[in-house]
Amino acid sequence: MKIEDFEQWQKVDSMVISWILNSISKEILEAFLYTTTSHELWEELAQCFRGSNGPPIY
């Protein structure tokens, strides 16, 4: 990858991170502020919300 391509990717990735962070409620936002890529942020969100909404099965 050329340095110019990488720099462009970084700009776009930062924009995507900004979009995602701006859509997260302020109550939980701080937990996601230190991710470095949009992929990392997305995975953190998925892990956080990957639970079941149904009742527990015993």
PDB file of N, CA, C and O in Angstrom:
ATOM      1  N   MET A   1       0.844  -1.172   0.000  1.00  0.00           N
ATOM      2  CA  MET A   1       0.000   0.000   0.000  1.00  0.00           C
ATOM      3  C   MET A   1       0.893   1.240   0.000  1.00  0.00           C
ATOM      4  O   MET A   1       1.857   1.321   0.760  1.00  0.00           O
ATOM      5  N   LYS A   2       0.569   2.179  -0.839  1.00  0.00           N
ATOM      6  CA  LYS A   2       1.322   3.426  -0.896  1.00  0.00           C
ATOM      7  C   LYS A   2       0.972   4.295   0.303  1.00  0.00           C
ATOM      8  O   LYS A   2      -0.133   4.209   0.839  1.00  0.00           O
ATOM      9  N   ILE A   3       1.909   5.125   0.718  1.00  0.00           N
ATOM     10  CA  ILE A   3       1.693   6.002   1.868  1.00  0.00           C
ATOM     11  C   ILE A   3       0.487   6.916   1.651  1.00  0.00           C
ATOM     12  O   ILE A   3      -0.244   7.216   2.595  1.00  0.00           O
ATOM     13  N   GLU A   4       0.279   7.355   0.418  1.00  0.00           N
ATOM     14  CA  GLU A   4      -0.868   8.223   0.123  1.00  0.00           C
ATOM     15  C   GLU A   4      -2.184   7.476   0.337  1.00  0.00           C
ATOM     16  O   GLU A   4      -3.155   8.037   0.845  1.00  0.00           O
ATOM     17  N   ASP A   5      -2.200   6.215  -0.056  1.00  0.00           N
ATOM     18  CA  ASP A   5      -3.402   5.395   0.138  1.00  0.00           C
ATOM     19  C   ASP A   5      -3.668   5.176   1.624  1.00  0.00           C
ATOM     20  O   ASP A   5      -4.811   5.237   2.077  1.00  0.00           O
ATOM     21  N   PHE A   6      -2.603   4.924   2.372  1.00  0.00           N
ATOM     22  CA  PHE A   6      -2.752   4.713   3.808  1.00  0.00           C
ATOM     23  C   PHE A   6      -3.258   5.977   4.495  1.00  0.00           C
ATOM     24  O   PHE A   6      -4.128   5.910   5.363  1.00  0.00           O
ATOM     25  N   GLU A   7      -2.721   7.114   4.113  1.00  0.00           N
ATOM     26  CA  GLU A   7      -3.165   8.379   4.702  1.00  0.00           C
ATOM     27  C   GLU A   7      -4.632   8.644   4.385  1.00  0.00           C
ATOM     28  O   GLU A   7      -5.376   9.122   5.241  1.00  0.00           O
ATOM     29  N   GLN A   8      -5.046   8.340   3.172  1.00  0.00           N
ATOM     30  CA  GLN A   8      -6.455   8.498   2.794  1.00  0.00           C
ATOM     31  C   GLN A   8      -7.327   7.546   3.602  1.00  0.00           C
ATOM     32  O   GLN A   8      -8.403   7.924   4.067  1.00  0.00           O
ATOM     33  N   TRP A   9      -6.863   6.313   3.767  1.00  0.00           N
ATOM     34  CA  TRP A   9      -7.609   5.339   4.565  1.00  0.00           C
ATOM     35  C   TRP A   9      -7.758   5.826   6.004  1.00  0.00           C
ATOM     36  O   TRP A   9      -8.834   5.703   6.590  1.00  0.00           O
ATOM     37  N   GLN A  10      -6.688   6.380   6.579  1.00  0.00           N
ATOM     38  CA  GLN A  10      -6.745   6.894   7.948  1.00  0.00           C
ATOM     39  C   GLN A  10      -7.777   8.009   8.075  1.00  0.00           C
ATOM     40  O   GLN A  10      -8.524   8.049   9.053  1.00  0.00           O
ATOM     41  N   LYS A  11      -7.829   8.903   7.110  1.00  0.00           N
ATOM     42  CA  LYS A  11      -8.806  10.001   7.143  1.00  0.00           C
ATOM     43  C   LYS A  11     -10.229   9.469   7.108  1.00  0.00           C
ATOM     44  O   LYS A  11     -11.082   9.899   7.884  1.00  0.00           O
ATOM     45  N   VAL A  12     -10.474   8.542   6.211  1.00  0.00           N
ATOM     46  CA  VAL A  12     -11.819   7.972   6.084  1.00  0.00           C
ATOM     47  C   VAL A  12     -12.172   7.168   7.336  1.00  0.00           C
ATOM     48  O   VAL A  12     -13.299   7.247   7.825  1.00  0.00           O
ATOM     49  N   ASP A  13     -11.225   6.404   7.850  1.00  0.00           N
ATOM     50  CA  ASP A  13     -11.479   5.613   9.050  1.00  0.00           C
ATOM     51  C   ASP A  13     -11.791   6.522  10.240  1.00  0.00           C
ATOM     52  O   ASP A  13     -12.675   6.211  11.038  1.00  0.00           O
ATOM     53  N   SER A  14     -11.086   7.622  10.364  1.00  0.00           N
ATOM     54  CA  SER A  14     -11.364   8.583  11.435  1.00  0.00           C
ATOM     55  C   SER A  14     -12.764   9.161  11.304  1.00  0.00           C
ATOM     56  O   SER A  14     -13.448   9.377  12.305  1.00  0.00           O
ATOM     57  N   MET A  15     -13.186   9.411  10.081  1.00  0.00           N
ATOM     58  CA  MET A  15     -14.527   9.922   9.844  1.00  0.00           C
ATOM     59  C   MET A  15     -15.574   8.884  10.263  1.00  0.00           C
ATOM     60  O   MET A  15     -16.580   9.233  10.881  1.00  0.00           O
ATOM     61  N   VAL A  16     -15.345   7.632   9.935  1.00  0.00           N
ATOM     62  CA  VAL A  16     -16.274   6.560  10.315  1.00  0.00           C
ATOM     63  C   VAL A  16     -16.330   6.432  11.839  1.00  0.00           C
ATOM     64  O   VAL A  16     -17.412   6.287  12.408  1.00  0.00           O
ATOM     65  N   ILE A  17     -15.181   6.485  12.495  1.00  0.00           N
ATOM     66  CA  ILE A  17     -15.149   6.441  13.960  1.00  0.00           C
ATOM     67  C   ILE A  17     -15.986   7.580  14.529  1.00  0.00           C
ATOM     68  O   ILE A  17     -16.771   7.375  15.456  1.00  0.00           O
ATOM     69  N   SER A  18     -15.824   8.756  13.986  1.00  0.00           N
ATOM     70  CA  SER A  18     -16.586   9.917  14.446  1.00  0.00           C
ATOM     71  C   SER A  18     -18.082   9.705  14.287  1.00  0.00           C
ATOM     72  O   SER A  18     -18.849  10.007  15.200  1.00  0.00           O
ATOM     73  N   TRP A  19     -18.504   9.191  13.146  1.00  0.00           N
ATOM     74  CA  TRP A  19     -19.929   8.917  12.919  1.00  0.00           C
ATOM     75  C   TRP A  19     -20.463   7.941  13.958  1.00  0.00           C
ATOM     76  O   TRP A  19     -21.531   8.155  14.533  1.00  0.00           O
ATOM     77  N   ILE A  20     -19.715   6.872  14.193  1.00  0.00           N
ATOM     78  CA  ILE A  20     -20.170   5.859  15.153  1.00  0.00           C
ATOM     79  C   ILE A  20     -20.225   6.447  16.558  1.00  0.00           C
ATOM     80  O   ILE A  20     -21.226   6.283  17.256  1.00  0.00           O
ATOM     81  N   LEU A  21     -19.163   7.128  16.981  1.00  0.00           N
ATOM     82  CA  LEU A  21     -19.137   7.694  18.329  1.00  0.00           C
ATOM     83  C   LEU A  21     -20.248   8.716  18.537  1.00  0.00           C
ATOM     84  O   LEU A  21     -20.813   8.807  19.627  1.00  0.00           O
ATOM     85  N   ASN A  22     -20.560   9.475  17.512  1.00  0.00           N
ATOM     86  CA  ASN A  22     -21.630  10.470  17.634  1.00  0.00           C
ATOM     87  C   ASN A  22     -23.014   9.843  17.702  1.00  0.00           C
ATOM     88  O   ASN A  22     -23.987  10.526  18.023  1.00  0.00           O
ATOM     89  N   SER A  23     -23.113   8.563  17.405  1.00  0.00           N
ATOM     90  CA  SER A  23     -24.410   7.892  17.485  1.00  0.00           C
ATOM     91  C   SER A  23     -24.579   7.107  18.791  1.00  0.00           C
ATOM     92  O   SER A  23     -25.629   6.509  19.023  1.00  0.00           O
ATOM     93  N   ILE A  24     -23.555   7.109  19.638  1.00  0.00           N
ATOM     94  CA  ILE A  24     -23.591   6.376  20.905  1.00  0.00           C
ATOM     95  C   ILE A  24     -24.044   7.323  22.014  1.00  0.00           C
ATOM     96  O   ILE A  24     -23.636   8.484  22.053  1.00  0.00           O
ATOM     97  N   SER A  25     -24.887   6.823  22.912  1.00  0.00           N
ATOM     98  CA  SER A  25     -25.369   7.665  24.010  1.00  0.00           C
ATOM     99  C   SER A  25     -24.212   8.073  24.922  1.00  0.00           C
ATOM    100  O   SER A  25     -23.240   7.336  25.083  1.00  0.00           O
ATOM    101  N   LYS A  26     -24.336   9.249  25.506  1.00  0.00           N
ATOM    102  CA  LYS A  26     -23.274   9.798  26.344  1.00  0.00           C
ATOM    103  C   LYS A  26     -23.005   8.945  27.578  1.00  0.00           C
ATOM    104  O   LYS A  26     -21.900   8.966  28.119  1.00  0.00           O
ATOM    105  N   GLU A  27     -24.007   8.197  28.024  1.00  0.00           N
ATOM    106  CA  GLU A  27     -23.845   7.370  29.219  1.00  0.00           C
ATOM    107  C   GLU A  27     -22.813   6.260  29.030  1.00  0.00           C
ATOM    108  O   GLU A  27     -22.181   5.845  30.001  1.00  0.00           O
ATOM    109  N   ILE A  28     -22.631   5.781  27.830  1.00  0.00           N
ATOM    110  CA  ILE A  28     -21.682   4.681  27.590  1.00  0.00           C
ATOM    111  C   ILE A  28     -20.529   5.073  26.667  1.00  0.00           C
ATOM    112  O   ILE A  28     -19.642   4.263  26.398  1.00  0.00           O
ATOM    113  N   LEU A  29     -20.541   6.291  26.192  1.00  0.00           N
ATOM    114  CA  LEU A  29     -19.554   6.743  25.203  1.00  0.00           C
ATOM    115  C   LEU A  29     -18.117   6.572  25.666  1.00  0.00           C
ATOM    116  O   LEU A  29     -17.260   6.149  24.891  1.00  0.00           O
ATOM    117  N   GLU A  30     -17.849   6.896  26.919  1.00  0.00           N
ATOM    118  CA  GLU A  30     -16.472   6.879  27.414  1.00  0.00           C
ATOM    119  C   GLU A  30     -15.804   5.509  27.271  1.00  0.00           C
ATOM    120  O   GLU A  30     -14.586   5.423  27.113  1.00  0.00           O
ATOM    121  N   ALA A  31     -16.590   4.457  27.326  1.00  0.00           N
ATOM    122  CA  ALA A  31     -16.036   3.106  27.214  1.00  0.00           C
ATOM    123  C   ALA A  31     -15.450   2.831  25.832  1.00  0.00           C
ATOM    124  O   ALA A  31     -14.674   1.890  25.667  1.00  0.00           O
ATOM    125  N   PHE A  32     -15.808   3.634  24.848  1.00  0.00           N
ATOM    126  CA  PHE A  32     -15.393   3.364  23.469  1.00  0.00           C
ATOM    127  C   PHE A  32     -14.468   4.436  22.881  1.00  0.00           C
ATOM    128  O   PHE A  32     -14.113   4.362  21.705  1.00  0.00           O
ATOM    129  N   LEU A  33     -14.082   5.411  23.670  1.00  0.00           N
ATOM    130  CA  LEU A  33     -13.293   6.531  23.152  1.00  0.00           C
ATOM    131  C   LEU A  33     -11.863   6.173  22.777  1.00  0.00           C
ATOM    132  O   LEU A  33     -11.230   6.911  22.021  1.00  0.00           O
ATOM    133  N   TYR A  34     -11.344   5.082  23.273  1.00  0.00           N
ATOM    134  CA  TYR A  34      -9.921   4.798  23.084  1.00  0.00           C
ATOM    135  C   TYR A  34      -9.642   3.738  22.027  1.00  0.00           C
ATOM    136  O   TYR A  34      -8.534   3.205  21.964  1.00  0.00           O
ATOM    137  N   THR A  35     -10.621   3.433  21.209  1.00  0.00           N
ATOM    138  CA  THR A  35     -10.371   2.514  20.100  1.00  0.00           C
ATOM    139  C   THR A  35      -9.616   3.264  19.009  1.00  0.00           C
ATOM    140  O   THR A  35      -9.765   4.477  18.865  1.00  0.00           O
ATOM    141  N   THR A  36      -8.812   2.546  18.248  1.00  0.00           N
ATOM    142  CA  THR A  36      -7.951   3.226  17.278  1.00  0.00           C
ATOM    143  C   THR A  36      -8.399   3.074  15.826  1.00  0.00           C
ATOM    144  O   THR A  36      -7.954   3.823  14.957  1.00  0.00           O
ATOM    145  N   THR A  37      -9.281   2.104  15.563  1.00  0.00           N
ATOM    146  CA  THR A  37      -9.800   1.945  14.201  1.00  0.00           C
ATOM    147  C   THR A  37     -11.303   1.726  14.272  1.00  0.00           C
ATOM    148  O   THR A  37     -11.834   1.348  15.316  1.00  0.00           O
ATOM    149  N   SER A  38     -11.979   1.963  13.167  1.00  0.00           N
ATOM    150  CA  SER A  38     -13.423   1.736  13.131  1.00  0.00           C
ATOM    151  C   SER A  38     -13.736   0.252  13.318  1.00  0.00           C
ATOM    152  O   SER A  38     -14.750  -0.100  13.922  1.00  0.00           O
ATOM    153  N   HIS A  39     -12.875  -0.610  12.806  1.00  0.00           N
ATOM    154  CA  HIS A  39     -13.075  -2.051  12.991  1.00  0.00           C
ATOM    155  C   HIS A  39     -12.996  -2.413  14.471  1.00  0.00           C
ATOM    156  O   HIS A  39     -13.835  -3.160  14.974  1.00  0.00           O
ATOM    157  N   GLU A  40     -12.004  -1.891  15.159  1.00  0.00           N
ATOM    158  CA  GLU A  40     -11.857  -2.154  16.590  1.00  0.00           C
ATOM    159  C   GLU A  40     -13.070  -1.628  17.360  1.00  0.00           C
ATOM    160  O   GLU A  40     -13.579  -2.306  18.252  1.00  0.00           O
ATOM    161  N   LEU A  41     -13.526  -0.444  17.025  1.00  0.00           N
ATOM    162  CA  LEU A  41     -14.704   0.140  17.660  1.00  0.00           C
ATOM    163  C   LEU A  41     -15.927  -0.724  17.418  1.00  0.00           C
ATOM    164  O   LEU A  41     -16.695  -0.996  18.342  1.00  0.00           O
ATOM    165  N   TRP A  42     -16.111  -1.155  16.184  1.00  0.00           N
ATOM    166  CA  TRP A  42     -17.266  -1.991  15.832  1.00  0.00           C
ATOM    167  C   TRP A  42     -17.234  -3.314  16.602  1.00  0.00           C
ATOM    168  O   TRP A  42     -18.267  -3.773  17.088  1.00  0.00           O
ATOM    169  N   GLU A  43     -16.061  -3.920  16.711  1.00  0.00           N
ATOM    170  CA  GLU A  43     -15.930  -5.175  17.450  1.00  0.00           C
ATOM    171  C   GLU A  43     -16.212  -4.979  18.937  1.00  0.00           C
ATOM    172  O   GLU A  43     -16.848  -5.828  19.561  1.00  0.00           O
ATOM    173  N   GLU A  44     -15.749  -3.878  19.507  1.00  0.00           N
ATOM    174  CA  GLU A  44     -16.030  -3.575  20.913  1.00  0.00           C
ATOM    175  C   GLU A  44     -17.529  -3.409  21.140  1.00  0.00           C
ATOM    176  O   GLU A  44     -18.074  -3.911  22.123  1.00  0.00           O
ATOM    177  N   LEU A  45     -18.182  -2.713  20.237  1.00  0.00           N
ATOM    178  CA  LEU A  45     -19.634  -2.540  20.341  1.00  0.00           C
ATOM    179  C   LEU A  45     -20.353  -3.877  20.211  1.00  0.00           C
ATOM    180  O   LEU A  45     -21.287  -4.158  20.962  1.00  0.00           O
ATOM    181  N   ALA A  46     -19.927  -4.688  19.276  1.00  0.00           N
ATOM    182  CA  ALA A  46     -20.545  -5.998  19.084  1.00  0.00           C
ATOM    183  C   ALA A  46     -20.392  -6.851  20.333  1.00  0.00           C
ATOM    184  O   ALA A  46     -21.339  -7.515  20.754  1.00  0.00           O
ATOM    185  N   GLN A  47     -19.212  -6.834  20.925  1.00  0.00           N
ATOM    186  CA  GLN A  47     -18.970  -7.621  22.130  1.00  0.00           C
ATOM    187  C   GLN A  47     -19.840  -7.118  23.278  1.00  0.00           C
ATOM    188  O   GLN A  47     -20.372  -7.913  24.053  1.00  0.00           O
ATOM    189  N   CYS A  48     -19.980  -5.824  23.385  1.00  0.00           N
ATOM    190  CA  CYS A  48     -20.766  -5.232  24.464  1.00  0.00           C
ATOM    191  C   CYS A  48     -22.248  -5.582  24.342  1.00  0.00           C
ATOM    192  O   CYS A  48     -22.912  -5.831  25.349  1.00  0.00           O
ATOM    193  N   PHE A  49     -22.760  -5.601  23.130  1.00  0.00           N
ATOM    194  CA  PHE A  49     -24.194  -5.773  22.917  1.00  0.00           C
ATOM    195  C   PHE A  49     -24.561  -7.133  22.331  1.00  0.00           C
ATOM    196  O   PHE A  49     -25.682  -7.315  21.855  1.00  0.00           O
ATOM    197  N   ARG A  50     -23.658  -8.067  22.358  1.00  0.00           N
ATOM    198  CA  ARG A  50     -23.881  -9.361  21.741  1.00  0.00           C
ATOM    199  C   ARG A  50     -24.773 -10.274  22.581  1.00  0.00           C
ATOM    200  O   ARG A  50     -24.931 -11.435  22.204  1.00  0.00           O
ATOM    201  N   GLY A  51     -25.328  -9.861  23.621  1.00  0.00           N
ATOM    202  CA  GLY A  51     -26.127 -10.725  24.483  1.00  0.00           C
ATOM    203  C   GLY A  51     -27.501 -11.018  23.921  1.00  0.00           C
ATOM    204  O   GLY A  51     -27.909 -10.479  22.892  1.00  0.00           O
ATOM    205  N   SER A  52     -28.183 -11.865  24.609  1.00  0.00           N
ATOM    206  CA  SER A  52     -29.550 -12.218  24.251  1.00  0.00           C
ATOM    207  C   SER A  52     -30.505 -11.283  24.971  1.00  0.00           C
ATOM    208  O   SER A  52     -30.261 -10.903  26.116  1.00  0.00           O
ATOM    209  N   ASN A  53     -31.576 -10.915  24.313  1.00  0.00           N
ATOM    210  CA  ASN A  53     -32.589 -10.078  24.938  1.00  0.00           C
ATOM    211  C   ASN A  53     -33.662 -10.912  25.626  1.00  0.00           C
ATOM    212  O   ASN A  53     -34.523 -10.374  26.322  1.00  0.00           O
ATOM    213  N   GLY A  54     -33.609 -12.209  25.432  1.00  0.00           N
ATOM    214  CA  GLY A  54     -34.610 -13.090  26.014  1.00  0.00           C
ATOM    215  C   GLY A  54     -34.316 -13.408  27.470  1.00  0.00           C
ATOM    216  O   GLY A  54     -33.269 -13.029  27.996  1.00  0.00           O
ATOM    217  N   PRO A  55     -35.238 -14.101  28.118  1.00  0.00           N
ATOM    218  CA  PRO A  55     -35.020 -14.482  29.515  1.00  0.00           C
ATOM    219  C   PRO A  55     -33.925 -15.537  29.620  1.00  0.00           C
ATOM    220  O   PRO A  55     -33.696 -16.297  28.680  1.00  0.00           O
ATOM    221  N   PRO A  56     -33.251 -15.581  30.764  1.00  0.00           N
ATOM    222  CA  PRO A  56     -32.207 -16.598  30.933  1.00  0.00           C
ATOM    223  C   PRO A  56     -32.801 -18.002  30.923  1.00  0.00           C
ATOM    224  O   PRO A  56     -33.916 -18.217  31.399  1.00  0.00           O
ATOM    225  N   ILE A  57     -32.061 -18.937  30.389  1.00  0.00           N
ATOM    226  CA  ILE A  57     -32.489 -20.333  30.352  1.00  0.00           C
ATOM    227  C   ILE A  57     -31.748 -21.075  31.459  1.00  0.00           C
ATOM    228  O   ILE A  57     -30.519 -21.048  31.522  1.00  0.00           O
ATOM    229  N   TYR A  58     -32.501 -21.730  32.321  1.00  0.00           N
ATOM    230  CA  TYR A  58     -31.901 -22.468  33.442  1.00  0.00           C
ATOM    231  C   TYR A  58     -31.961 -23.943  33.203  1.00  0.00           C
ATOM    232  O   TYR A  58     -31.504 -24.723  34.038  1.00  0.00           O
TER     233      TYR A  58
END
